[in-house]
Amino acid sequence: NETLFTRTLQENPASIRVRYNLGVTYEDISDNPIGAIREFERLLRDYTATAEANPGWAQFYELTALEAGVSLGGLYFARGQLQEAAQRFSYVIESAAGETIPPEQVTTIAEASVGLGQCFQAIGNPRAAAPHFDRAVQLRPDMAPAIEQLRRRGRSPA
């Protein structure tokens, strides 16, 4: 997979979907978080630049960009880079601000909300985490048991 994706990107470096697939390969198969971060960051830069120049094009790749943002947030969180993680999760959440979330984006927005909540918990601020966890449950009620476990972990011992 990795060889195929890198060769394809040599021929077509602007391919958002191939770049995403390479990032996923680095993250999930190759255990290469640095490579995954590099590819997902490049994807977001390319997506943003192209979307500004051609808004009609953006709709076809918006979900891919949002999924890359969630993946980046998770990668940064795992590395203890909480500010970077929070920025990427916020990017995803803000993309859905003030509008009806398309059904295909609901899970991605919910995952970003959980991730941002976890960032707040990691810095010792479970109160700031709560609205993000609430939003995730609102979007995906099936996530409630897992989110309740996260909330319990964030509470101080009495």
N, C-alpha and C positions, 0 to 999 in steps of 0.2 A: 504493500500500500504506500509506504513512505516514498519509495523510489518512483512509483507512478505519479504520485502527487507532486513531488519536486520537479520531475521532468515536465509535467503539464504546466506548472507555474513558470518554468523557464520559457515556455512557448507563449503563455498567456498569463503574465503576472497579475493581471487585474481580475482574475477569476475568484470571486468572493466564495463561492461554494467549495471550490477545490482547496482554497486556503483554509476554510473552516475544517474540511475533512483532514487536512494535514495537521492542523492544531489538535483535533480530536485524536488522531493517530499518535501524536507525541504525548498527549495527556493520558490516554487510556491504554495504549498498547506498548509504546516504547518507554514509558516511565521517564519522560523527558520534559519536566515542567518548564524549563527554560525555553526549549523549542516551542512548546505550546503557547507560552506567554508571548513570545516573539511573533508567532503567526496570528494569534488572536488580536494582538495590538495592531499589527499591520492591517488586518482585516477591518478593524474599526476605523482606522485612519482612511483607508481606501473607500470604505462605505460612506463615511461622512463627506469626504471630498466629492465623490461621485453623486451622492444624494443632493448636495447643495447645487451642483451643476445641472442635474437632471432629476427633479423630484418624482416624475412619473416612473422612472427606473427604480427608485428606492423601494416602492411598495413590494417589488418582487423579491427583495433581499432583506427586508426589515427583520423578519423572524430570524434569519441566519445571524444578523448583527446582534440581535438581542440575546440569542443563545450564546454567542461568543462572549458577550458582556457577562453573562452568568458564569460561564466557564472561567473567565478571567478573574472574576470576583472570588470564586472558589479556590483557584490556584494561589492568588495573593493571600487569601485567608489562611490556607494551609501553610504558607511560608511565614505567617505572622505579620504580614504587611497589611495591617488593618485599614489604614487610610486609603491605600490603593484599592483594597477590596471594597470598601464602602463606596468609593467613587464609581467603580464599575457596576455595583448593584444599583446605585442611585441612577446611573445612566439608563439602565433598563426600566426602572420604576418610573422615571420622569418621562420616558417615551410614551407612557400610557396615561399621563396626567390629563385630566379634563376631557377624556373621550371614552367612548365605549370600547372596551378591550375586545378585539376580534377573538373569536373562540380559539383559534390556533395559537394565540399568545397568552392565554390565561395561565397555563402551567408555568411558562417562562417568567411571567410577572410574579406569580406566587413564589417561585424559587428565589427570585431576586429579593422579594420581601423578607423571606426567611433568612437569606444571607445577610441582609442589612441588619436585621434584628440580632443575628448572631454576632455581628461586629460590635453592636452596642453592648451586648452582654459581655463580650470579651474585654471591653474596657471598663466593666463594672457598672454599667448603666442599664439595668433591666427595665426601668421605667421608659426609657427611650426606645427600647426594643419592642415593648408591648404593642404599639400601634402597627408596627410592621408585621408582627406575628398575627395580629387581628386581621389585617388585610389579606394575608396568605390564607387564613381560614375562610374568610369571606369569599375569596376566589375559588378555593379548593377545599370544601368542607372535609373531604377525606384525609386531609393533612392534619386535622385537629389532634389526634392522639400523639403523633410525633412532635407537634409543636408544643403540646402540653408538657411533654418530657423536656423539651428545651427550656420552657419557662421554669420548670422545677429546678433545673440545673443552674439557672441564673439567679435564683433566690438565695439570699444570705441565710445561714443557719440562724434559727431563733435563739 
